[in-house]
Amino acid sequence: MCQYLSGPFAGWSLRGNYLVSPHGDRMTPERLAGLAWRDQMELRLAGYASRRKAEAGMGKAGQRQMVKVVVVDLGEFRERHFGRSAG
């Protein structure tokens, strides 16, 4: 028995115990569970609780913030903040 899927899975079908892609790749339920597990572990390593939060975080990570760099002479800094007795 073959069932064709619709919506975002248009072109995919269920044939027996396999999910079949439009290109003919067959995936078992165990394979799909393994892919979902790997995705979950990658999100966990990246510090995200869900794919939705990760995708929302990607948009924010793409925006770069300006960084202010200050160069200070260490001797002057010590003298100004700690006086001549330090160092």
Secondary structure, 3 states (H helix, E strand, C coil): CEEECCHHHCCCEEECCEEECCCCCEECHHHHHHHHHHHHHHHHHHCCCCHHHHHHHHHHHHCCCCCCCCCCCHHHHHHHHHCCCCC
